[in-house]
């Protein structure tokens, strides 16, 4: 490439040469109008020799310079476009990095919020489980206490019942022993005769009662001899006779006291067999 002063000198030379050629051409082809011809002093004519190769070279040089200038401008434009494109890419890259940074911070913030929320949820659930465990243990303890109290109460009741049963058994055994002793001593037979005699005294004998009457009488009494119920069982008399005997038992209430409490019977059975 040529520097700027060299290009300027070439331009000036080229311009002078072109003007000289133009002057020669115009001078040769122009005729002045007819006028009186005055003799003129001879003027020396200086001719300028134009070398076409110089013009061609100059033209080529100018074209080369123009081409180079065009390439330079294109290169500068391309470089400018590349710079603009690079700036755009840099700006987009910076914007993308900023977006990535913001997104990363947002992800981190979201992750932190999720972590805190998860920890809080786990803490709440753990506290809930602990509360439920304590409540469950309390319920189980209360249940065990109730079961233990019920067991002890049941054992105490069973022990009391066994003691009562044992006492009752001993009482029954003693009463039975006394009764057997009374029976052996003839006190029960004496008691039955007393009852039968009193019933017979209160009997209103029906007219159809036959000789040799014999009936089984079931009597329900309470301590003290009061009759609760009287029922004639097997009997060789008719219904009138039966009812008369039951009425006689009720009239005989209260029945005679036993000679010994050992021979008292709530459900008493005796044979009603009147003498006449």
C-alpha positions in Angstrom: 0.0 0.0 0.0 1.0 3.6 -0.6 1.0 6.1 2.1 -1.1 9.3 1.9 1.6 11.8 0.6 2.5 9.5 -2.2 -1.1 9.1 -3.3 -1.4 13.0 -3.3 1.6 13.6 -5.5 0.4 10.9 -7.9 -3.0 12.6 -8.1 -1.5 16.0 -8.8 0.8 14.7 -11.6 -2.0 12.9 -13.2 -4.2 16.0 -13.1 -1.5 18.2 -14.7 -0.9 15.6 -17.5 -4.6 15.4 -18.3 -4.9 19.2 -18.5 -1.9 19.5 -20.8 -3.4 16.9 -23.2 -6.7 18.7 -23.1 -5.1 22.0 -24.0 -3.2 20.5 -27.0 -6.4 18.9 -28.3 -8.4 22.0 -28.1 -5.7 24.1 -29.6 -5.3 21.8 -32.6 -9.0 21.6 -33.4 -10.0 25.2 -33.0 -9.9 27.9 -35.8 -10.2 31.5 -35.0 -12.4 33.9 -37.2 -10.7 35.7 -40.0 -9.1 38.8 -38.8 -6.3 41.0 -39.9 -3.3 39.1 -39.5 -0.7 40.9 -37.7 2.7 39.6 -37.6 3.5 38.3 -34.3 6.7 37.6 -32.7 7.6 34.1 -32.7 6.8 32.3 -29.4 8.5 29.1 -28.6 6.1 26.1 -28.2 6.8 23.7 -25.5 5.4 20.3 -26.1 4.5 17.8 -23.4 5.1 14.2 -24.2 2.5 11.9 -22.6 3.6 8.3 -22.1 0.5 6.1 -22.3 2.2 3.5 -20.2 2.5 6.0 -17.4 -1.2 6.8 -17.7 -2.0 3.1 -17.7 0.1 2.5 -14.8 -1.4 5.4 -13.0 -4.8 4.2 -13.9 -3.9 0.7 -12.6 -2.4 2.2 -9.5 -5.5 4.2 -8.9 -7.7 1.2 -9.5 -5.4 -0.8 -7.2 -5.6 2.0 -4.6 -9.4 2.1 -5.0 -9.6 -1.7 -4.8 -7.4 -1.7 -1.7 -9.5 1.2 -0.3 -12.6 -0.8 -1.0 -11.1 -3.9 0.6 -10.0 -1.8 3.5 -13.5 -0.3 3.9 -15.0 -3.8 3.6 -12.5 -5.1 6.1 -13.2 -2.2 8.5 -17.0 -2.7 8.0 -16.6 -6.4 8.5 -14.4 -5.8 11.6 -17.0 -3.2 12.8 -19.8 -5.7 12.2 -17.7 -8.4 13.9 -17.1 -6.0 16.8 -20.8 -5.2 17.0 -21.6 -8.9 16.7 -19.0 -9.7 19.3 -20.4 -7.0 21.5 -23.9 -8.4 21.0 -22.7 -11.9 21.8 -20.8 -10.5 24.8 -23.8 -8.6 25.9 -26.0 -11.7 25.4 -23.5 -13.8 27.2 -23.3 -11.4 30.0 -27.1 -11.2 30.1 -27.3 -15.0 30.0 -24.7 -15.2 32.8 -26.8 -12.7 34.8 -29.9 -14.8 34.1 -28.0 -17.9 35.0 -26.8 -16.2 38.2 -30.2 -15.0 39.1 -31.7 -18.4 38.3 -29.0 -20.1 40.3 -29.7 -17.8 43.2 -33.4 -18.4 42.9 -32.8 -22.1 42.8 -30.6 -21.9 45.8 -33.2 -19.7 47.6 -35.9 -22.1 46.6 -33.8 -25.1 47.7 -33.1 -23.3 51.0 -36.8 -22.5 51.5 -37.6 -26.2 50.7 -35.0 -27.3 53.1 -36.3 -25.1 55.9 -39.9 -26.1 55.1 -38.8 -29.8 55.1 -37.0 -29.4 58.4 -40.0 -27.5 59.9 -42.3 -30.2 58.6 -40.1 -33.0 60.0 -39.9 -31.1 63.3 -43.7 -30.7 63.5 -44.2 -34.4 62.6 -41.6 -35.5 65.1 -43.2 -33.4 67.8 -46.6 -34.8 66.8 -45.2 -38.3 66.9 -43.6 -37.7 70.3 -46.9 -36.2 71.6 -48.8 -39.2 70.2 -46.2 -41.6 71.8 -46.5 -39.9 75.2 -50.3 -39.9 74.9 -50.2 -43.6 73.9 -47.9 -44.5 76.7 -50.2 -42.6 79.1 -53.2 -44.5 77.8 -51.4 -47.8 78.1 -50.2 -47.0 81.6 -53.8 -46.0 82.6 -55.0 -49.2 81.0 -52.5 -51.2 82.8 -53.4 -49.5 86.1 -57.1 -50.1 85.5 -56.4 -53.7 84.7 -54.1 -54.1 87.7 -56.8 -52.5 89.9 -59.5 -54.7 88.4 -57.3 -57.7 88.9 -56.6 -56.8 92.5 -60.3 -56.1 93.0 -61.2 -59.3 91.4 -58.7 -61.2 93.5 -60.0 -59.5 96.6 -63.6 -60.3 95.7 -62.6 -63.9 94.9 -60.7 -64.1 98.2 -63.7 -62.6 100.0 -66.0 -65.0 98.1 -63.8 -67.9 99.0 -63.8 -66.8 102.6 -67.5 -66.4 102.6 -68.0 -69.8 100.9 -65.6 -71.3 103.3 -67.5 -69.7 106.2 -70.8 -70.8 104.8 -69.4 -74.2 104.3 -68.2 -74.4 107.8 -71.6 -73.0 109.0 -73.4 -75.6 106.8 -71.1 -78.3 108.0 -71.7 -77.3 111.6 -75.5 -77.0 111.0 -75.5 -80.3 109.3 -73.6 -81.9 112.1 -76.0 -80.3 114.6 -78.9 -81.4 112.5 -77.6 -84.9 112.3 -77.1 -84.9 116.0 -80.6 -83.6 116.5 -82.0 -86.2 114.1 -80.0 -88.8 116.1 -81.6 -87.6 119.3 -85.1 -87.7 117.7 -85.6 -83.9 117.7 -86.5 -83.8 114.0 -89.2 -86.4 114.4 -90.5 -84.5 117.4 -90.6 -81.3 115.3 -92.5 -83.0 112.5 -95.0 -84.5 115.0 -95.6 -81.0 116.5 -96.4 -79.6 113.0 -98.6 -82.5 112.0 -100.5 -82.3 115.2 -101.2 -78.5 114.9 -102.3 -78.9 111.3 -104.6 -81.8 112.3 -106.1 -79.6 115.0 -106.8 -76.9 112.4 -108.3 -79.3 109.9 -111.9 -79.1 109.0 -112.6 -82.7 108.0 -114.8 -83.0 104.9 -117.7 -85.4 105.0 -116.2 -87.5 102.2 -112.9 -88.0 104.0 -112.4 -91.8 104.3 -110.8 -93.8 107.0 -107.0 -94.3 106.5 -106.4 -91.0 104.9 -102.6 -90.4 104.1 -101.3 -87.4 102.2 -97.8 -86.0 101.6 -97.7 -82.2 102.4 -95.1 -79.8 101.1 -94.8 -76.7 103.3 -92.7 -73.5 102.6 -92.1 -71.5 105.7 -89.9 -68.7 106.9 -88.0 -68.5 110.2 -90.6 -67.9 112.9 -92.9 -70.5 111.4 -95.1 -68.3 109.1 -96.4 -70.4 106.2 -95.6 -69.1 102.7 -97.1 -71.9 100.7 -98.7 -75.3 101.2 -99.3 -78.0 98.6 -100.6 -81.5 99.0 -98.7 -84.1 96.9 -99.4 -87.8 96.7 -102.7 -88.3 98.5 -105.5 -90.9 98.6 -108.1 -88.3 99.1 -110.0 -86.3 96.5 -109.6 -82.6 95.6 -111.9 -81.5 98.4 -109.8 -83.3 100.9 -106.6 -81.9 99.4 -107.8 -78.3 99.7 -109.0 -78.9 103.2 -105.5 -80.1 104.2 -103.8 -77.1 102.5 -106.3 -74.8 104.3 -105.4 -76.5 107.6 -101.7 -75.8 107.1 -102.3 -72.1 106.5 -104.6 -71.9 109.6 -101.8 -73.6 111.6 -99.4 -70.7 110.7 -97.2 -69.9 112.5 -96.1 -73.5 112.8 -94.6 -74.7 116.1 -91.0 -73.7 116.8 -88.4 -76.5 116.4 -87.0 -78.0 119.6 -83.6 -77.2 118.0 -82.7 -74.7 115.3 -80.7 -77.5 113.7 -83.9 -79.2 112.6 -85.6 -76.1 111.1 -86.4 -76.6 107.4 -87.6 -73.9 105.1 -89.0 -76.5 102.7 -90.7 -79.0 105.0 -92.3 -82.3 104.0 -94.5 -84.3 106.4 -97.1 -87.0 106.2 -100.6 -85.9 107.1 -102.2 -89.0 108.6 -105.1 -88.1 110.9 -106.0 -90.6 113.7 -109.7 -90.8 112.9 
